[in-house]
Each structure stands twice: as structure tokens, then as C-alpha cells.
Amino acid sequence: MDISPDLVREIISHARAFDVKEGQSDPDSGSNPTDDGDLDILQDTPGDLTGADLRVVIEALNVDQAAELVALMWIGRGEYEAAEWPRVVKRARERATGPTARYLMGVPMLGDYLEDGLNAVLDAGVRDQA
């Protein structure tokens, strides 16, 4: 694999923080964090760095790493098996038509899928084959 498992784990951490965000439901609530149980931290607001951080990390990947990240997500989502690693990565390269960050950030539960895919690939010993 061109992408290191540690980098994938970092992306998983960013993705999970991004996954829990929701749109603002009451932007002018006037309450304070103590009164609302700190729930506002789960709302996606302009200037919130959670999405920006994830986007920056994904956009910094080279073409091979980006294809592998997409392949890990597909494997984690159950679309392919870890044993198909070379074919899945090739397919991800062929299907890349737009920004990888935009595609991946639009996938609900991205962090979970990446973790499942990474575990499957590492458990299958694919890392040593690629």
C-alpha cells in the first residue's frame, strides 16, 4: 500500500469528527453551552475546521494514495473483498472523475467504512502483496 495505515487512521479520526456534525438547527438560539448541554459543538457552522481539516488531509494525498483510500472505503462498505485489493485500487483510479475529498466526504459513516476496510486489508495480509 502507498498509503500508510497510520495516515488512514488519522483520516478515520477526522472523518468521525466530521460524521457527527449536523446542519445548524437554531443559529440564533441565544443559549450558552451550559444551558444546551454543549450540543452546538455537533453542529456544522461556517468557519468550523472539522470539515476543512478532513478536506486538507485528503487533498494532500497523491493519486495512488487517494485511489487506495477510496478502495479501502469500498472494501469497508462491503462492495469488494480485501483479496481483490489490486483490482479495487485499479477500479478506483479509473473511476476518479472529480475531487476525492468531495466524493469521500459525501459518504455517510466514512470513518467506519475506512476502519473496516483497513482492518480487512491488514488482516488479509494485502499490505505485503501490494
N, C-alpha and C positions, 0 to 999 in steps of 0.2 A: 504494500500500500504506500502511496505517496503521502497520504495524509496521516499524521501520527495519531495514535489513539488518545494521547493527552490533548491534542488540539480538538479532536472530536468531542472529548469530554468537556472542554471549555465551551464549545459551541452548544453542547447539550445544556449546560448551566445557563447560558444566555437565552437559549430557546425556551427553557422552562420559565424563566422570569418573564419573557415576552408572552408565553402562552396564557398566563394567568391574568393578563391585562384585559380590560373591557373598556368600551367606549364610555365617555362621561355621561352620567345619567342626570346629574344636577350640578352643573358647573357653577352656579351662584347660590349654593346651599347656605353659605354664611356660617356653617358649623365649624368647629375646630376638631382636630384629630382625636382628642379625648372623648368628645361627645359622640362622634360617629364610629368609634371603635377602630380608628386608623384604616377604614375601608377605602379611603380615597387613594391610598398607595397602589391599589389594584386597578385604578382607572388609568387609561392611556390618555395622556394630556400632551398638548404641544410643548416641546422642549424636554419631554421625558426621554432620558437617554437609553432606556431599555431596548427599544426597537432600533435606535441608531447604533447602539453598541453591537447588536447582533448583525445588523447590515454591514457594518465596517469589517467585522471579523470574516464574514462570508465573502465579501467583495475582495478581501486581501488574498484569497486563495488563488492559486494558479489554475489553469484549465483542468489539469489532471486531478488536482485535489477537489475541485468543485464537482467534477463528474463522480468521483468516489463518494463524496458527501451525499449526492443525490442517490447513488446506488445504495448506500447504507440506509437511507430513508426508505427506499423502495423495499429492501430486504426486511427492514423492521416492520414495515406495513404489511408484509406477507405477500407481496406481489411476485417475489422471486425467492429462491433459496440461496443460502450462503455459498453453496458449492458451485453456483453459477456465476461467481464473482467476476471473472474476466468478461463474460458476455454481458452482464448487467452494467459494468462500467462502460463498455463499448456502446451499449444502448443509450446510456445517459449522455455520453459525448455526442452521439448522433442526434439526440432529441433536444439538445440545448439550443433554444431559439431566442432566448431573452436572458435577462439578468437572473442568475442563480439565486441571489438573495431574495428577490421578489417572489420567485416560484416557491422557495422553501418557506419563507415567512407567511405564505398563504396557506400552509398546511397545518390544520389543527393538530395538536399533540405532537408537534415536530420533535421536541425533546425526547419524548417516549419512543417514537419510531427510530430516532437516531441511536438511542441507547440499545434498543432491541436489536437493531441491525449490527451495531458494533459488536455486541456480545455474541451474536450468531456467527459473524465473520471470524472473530478471535477464537471462539470455541471450535470452529471448523478447521482452524489452522490455515485459513486462507491467507493470512498476513504473510506467511512464509512462502506461499506459492506465487504471490503477485510480484 
